[in-house]
Amino acid sequence: MELQKRKIIIVGAGHVGSHAGYALISQGLCEEIVYIDTDRKKAAAQAMDLFDATVYLPKRCLVRAGDYTDARDADLLIVAAGPLPDMSKGQTRMDTLSQTIAIIKDVVENIRTSGFEGIILNISNPADVVTHYIQHALDYPVKKILSTSTTLDSARLRRAISEAIGVDQKSILAYALGEHGESQMAAWSAVTIGGKPLSQLQKEQPETYGALDLKAIAAEGKAGGWHILAGKGSTEFGIGAAIAEVVRAVFGDENRILPVSTLLTGQYGETDVYASVPSVLNRHGVAEVIELALTKEELEEFHKSCQTMKENFELALTL
C-alpha cells in the first residue's frame, strides 16, 4: 500500500505566506510545502526556518524552496503574492488592484505551464477580484479555485460580537459576506448565539441584546484588519489560521461550511462574480453554495458589494 503525501505550493514567502506555512505545519495538515518567490534567497530562508521548527512539532513536514516545476504533482497551491495597502496614503485592498495584477499575470503564466491541476486557494488582495481574474485567465474549473476572503472577516465579526455580549466567540456563528474589503456586509439575520438566533434574543432580552449597536459592531469587525495593519504593519496569524481551516476542510473531505469566495451562478440573484458566501468544502473544492435567507436590506447590501467587485474585475481585465 502506498501512503499518500499531501503537497502544497505557496507562492509568496512574505509575512502572510510564511505564517500560512507555519499554521499548516503546526496543525499537521500536509507532508510537504514548497515556497516559490521571485526573491529566491528569502524563499529558501523561510523554508529553512519553518523546517527547523518541525523538529519540535508533532508531525514532520518537508519544507523547502523550489519553482513551478514542483507544482505538477501538488495537491493545493496557495497564491500569497502582492503588496500590502499603504495606510499612509489611505489605500484600501481594492486600491492595490493594479499592482497585484501586474504580479499575478506572471503567476498565472507559470501555473499554466506547470501542469498543476489541484485546488487553487488565493489570498492575494483584493482577494475576490484577483481570484476571479486567475480563474478567468486560466479558464480553471470553478469549483477548484477559491479564496479565503471573508473566512477571516467572519472571525473578526465574531470577535466583535463576543466583546459586545460577553459570550465566547466560538459559541457565536456569524458571517461577513461579499467582499473581503470595504463593501463587505454582516448577515445579521443569520447570526446565532449558542444556536439561538440573535433576533430572538433581542426580543427576549431587549435590555441587553436589544440594545446592541449592530452597525458599530459590524464596523469594528470590518476594521479589524486595519487595526492590526496600523499597529504592526501586516496581518499574519489570523489569515494563517483561516488558510489552515480551509485546507483542513479540503484535505479532510469534510463537507465543512465556511464563508469563502466562489463564482456565483445565480445564487443570491448574482452571476459572474466571485463573492464570499457560506460554501460546502471538500476534496473537490467548493461543492455547494449555501443560500442564507437574507433580509431585503441585507440582499441590497450584498448586491452593492457584488457590483463593486464586478466593476473592479472588468477593470482588472484591462490592466
KOLSEVEX-242515 format. One record per residue (C-alpha): x, y, z; residue number from 1. Coordinates in steps of 0.1 Angstrom, whole numbers. Each point is the difference from the previous one (the first is absolute). Layout:
BEGIN
c1, c2, c3, num
X, Y, Z, NUM
...
//
This chain:
BEGIN
c1, c2, c3, num
0, 0, 0, 1
13, 34, -10, 2
-6, 28, 25, 3
-12, 33, -15, 4
22, 31, 6, 5
-19, 33, 1, 6
21, 27, -18, 7
-7, 37, 1, 8
16, 28, -21, 9
1, 35, 16, 10
7, 28, -25, 11
13, 28, 21, 12
24, -3, 29, 13
-10, 33, 18, 14
-18, 5, 33, 15
-32, -17, -11, 16
16, -28, -19, 17
24, -9, 28, 18
-27, 1, 27, 19
-23, -21, -22, 20
28, -26, -2, 21
4, 0, 38, 22
-37, -5, 6, 23
0, -29, -24, 24
30, -18, 15, 25
-9, 7, 36, 26
-34, -16, -7, 27
15, -29, -19, 28
-21, 6, -31, 29
26, -10, -27, 30
32, -19, -5, 31
17, 24, -24, 32
0, 38, -6, 33
19, 16, -28, 34
6, 38, 0, 35
2, 19, -33, 36
10, 37, 0, 37
18, 23, -23, 38
23, 6, 29, 39
15, -35, 0, 40
23, 7, 29, 41
-29, 11, 22, 42
-21, -31, -10, 43
30, -23, 9, 44
4, 18, 34, 45
-37, -2, 8, 46
-1, -37, -9, 47
31, -8, 21, 48
-14, 19, 30, 49
-33, -18, -2, 50
16, -34, -6, 51
21, 5, 31, 52
-32, 6, 20, 53
-13, -34, -10, 54
26, -17, 23, 55
-22, 11, 29, 56
-34, -4, -16, 57
-21, -32, 2, 58
3, -9, -36, 59
28, 2, -26, 60
-5, 21, -31, 61
27, 7, -26, 62
1, 37, -7, 63
23, 12, -28, 64
3, 26, -27, 65
-6, -9, -36, 66
-15, 12, -33, 67
-31, -6, -20, 68
11, -34, -12, 69
-7, -12, 35, 70
-37, 8, -5, 71
-6, -28, -25, 72
-8, -26, 27, 73
-12, 24, 28, 74
-35, -3, 14, 75
-6, 37, 9, 76
16, 33, -10, 77
-3, 31, 22, 78
5, 34, -17, 79
14, 24, 25, 80
18, 25, -22, 81
-7, 38, -1, 82
4, 33, 18, 83
-16, 11, 33, 84
-22, 31, -1, 85
19, 32, 9, 86
-19, 14, 29, 87
20, 32, -1, 88
-17, 6, -34, 89
-34, -12, 12, 90
1, -30, -23, 91
-26, -28, 2, 92
5, -35, -11, 93
-17, 8, -33, 94
24, 29, -6, 95
28, -25, -4, 96
-17, -17, -29, 97
23, 13, -28, 98
32, -9, 20, 99
-13, -34, 8, 100
-12, -9, -35, 101
35, 9, -13, 102
14, -26, 23, 103
-28, -26, -5, 104
4, 1, -38, 105
34, -17, 4, 106
-14, -24, 26, 107
-28, -10, -24, 108
23, -8, -29, 109
22, -21, 22, 110
-30, -19, 14, 111
-12, -6, -36, 112
33, -16, -11, 113
6, -19, 32, 114
-25, -28, -6, 115
-16, 8, 34, 116
-36, -14, 2, 117
-8, 3, 37, 118
-19, 24, 22, 119
10, 37, -3, 120
-5, 21, 32, 121
6, 37, -6, 122
6, 24, 28, 123
16, 29, -20, 124
-21, 32, 4, 125
-24, 12, -12, 126
-7, -37, 6, 127
-34, -5, -17, 128
9, 19, -32, 129
35, -16, -3, 130
-15, -35, 5, 131
-25, 8, -28, 132
29, 13, -22, 133
21, -32, 5, 134
-30, -22, -7, 135
-8, 19, -32, 136
36, 2, -12, 137
5, -37, 5, 138
-35, -10, -9, 139
3, -21, 31, 140
-28, -23, 14, 141
-21, 23, 22, 142
-4, -25, 28, 143
38, -3, 3, 144
9, 36, 5, 145
-11, 21, 30, 146
11, 26, 25, 147
0, 1, 38, 148
-16, 34, -5, 149
-23, 6, 30, 150
10, -31, 19, 151
22, 24, 19, 152
-25, 29, 0, 153
-26, -24, 15, 154
24, -8, 28, 155
5, 37, 6, 156
-38, 5, 1, 157
-4, -28, 25, 158
27, 16, 22, 159
-17, 34, -2, 160
-34, -16, 10, 161
17, -20, 28, 162
15, 32, 14, 163
-34, 17, -1, 164
-20, -28, 17, 165
26, -18, 22, 166
-5, -34, -16, 167
29, -20, -14, 168
5, 5, -38, 169
0, -38, -5, 170
-37, 0, 12, 171
-9, 26, -26, 172
-8, -8, -37, 173
2, 31, -22, 174
9, 7, -36, 175
15, 30, -17, 176
-10, -3, -37, 177
10, 15, -34, 178
33, 16, -3, 179
31, -6, 22, 180
2, 38, 1, 181
-19, 32, 6, 182
-33, -11, -16, 183
-5, -31, 21, 184
-32, -4, 20, 185
-11, -18, 32, 186
-28, -25, -4, 187
-17, 8, 33, 188
-31, -20, -8, 189
22, -32, 0, 190
19, 7, 33, 191
-5, -25, 28, 192
12, -1, 35, 193
3, -35, 14, 194
-23, -11, -28, 195
-27, 26, 8, 196
-7, 27, -25, 197
12, 35, 10, 198
-33, 14, -12, 199
-18, -22, 26, 200
24, 10, 27, 201
-6, 37, -8, 202
-37, -5, 6, 203
4, -21, 32, 204
27, 22, 15, 205
-5, 36, -13, 206
20, 16, 27, 207
32, -18, -11, 208
-2, -16, -34, 209
-26, 24, -12, 210
22, 29, 9, 211
29, -11, -22, 212
13, 24, -26, 213
2, -24, -29, 214
14, 26, -24, 215
29, 8, 24, 216
7, -37, 6, 217
1, -7, -38, 218
23, 30, -5, 219
23, -13, 27, 220
1, -34, -16, 221
8, 16, -34, 222
27, 22, 15, 223
18, -28, 18, 224
26, -5, -28, 225
7, 37, -1, 226
6, 1, 38, 227
25, -27, -4, 228
17, 15, -30, 229
2, 34, 17, 230
15, -16, 31, 231
26, -23, -15, 232
2, 5, -37, 233
-16, -33, -11, 234
-26, -27, 8, 235
14, -35, 5, 236
-14, -23, 26, 237
-37, 4, -7, 238
4, -6, -38, 239
23, -29, 7, 240
-26, -17, 22, 241
-27, 7, -26, 242
20, -16, -27, 243
6, -30, 22, 244
-37, -3, 6, 245
-8, 0, -37, 246
28, -25, -8, 247
-12, -23, 28, 248
-35, 0, -15, 249
13, -8, -35, 250
26, -26, 9, 251
-23, -16, 26, 252
-28, -2, -25, 253
-21, 14, 28, 254
-30, 16, -18, 255
6, 28, 24, 256
-18, 33, -4, 257
22, 31, 0, 258
-4, 35, -15, 259
23, 0, -30, 260
0, 18, -33, 261
-13, -20, -30, 262
-16, 8, -33, 263
-37, 6, 3, 264
-22, -14, -27, 265
-34, 12, 10, 266
2, -4, 38, 267
-12, 30, 20, 268
-11, 14, -34, 269
36, 6, -11, 270
19, -14, -30, 271
36, 2, -13, 272
15, 14, 32, 273
23, -14, 26, 274
-15, 8, 34, 275
3, -15, 35, 276
-29, -21, 10, 277
-5, -31, 23, 278
12, -30, -21, 279
5, -37, 4, 280
36, -9, -3, 281
14, -35, -7, 282
28, -17, -20, 283
-15, 14, -33, 284
1, 36, 12, 285
-33, 19, 2, 286
-27, -27, -1, 287
-30, 22, 6, 288
-10, 36, 9, 289
-24, 4, 29, 290
-26, 27, -5, 291
-9, 18, 32, 292
-34, 15, 4, 293
12, 36, 0, 294
-23, 29, 6, 295
-8, 24, -27, 296
24, 26, 14, 297
28, -26, 4, 298
-5, -11, -36, 299
3, 36, -12, 300
33, 4, 19, 301
12, -33, -15, 302
-9, 11, -35, 303
19, 33, 5, 304
30, -20, 11, 305
-2, -22, -30, 306
-4, 29, -23, 307
33, 15, 14, 308
18, -32, -8, 309
-15, -4, -35, 310
11, 35, -9, 311
35, -6, 13, 312
2, -34, -17, 313
-7, 17, -33, 314
27, 25, 8, 315
24, -28, 8, 316
-5, -14, -35, 317
12, 32, -15, 318
32, 2, 20, 319
//
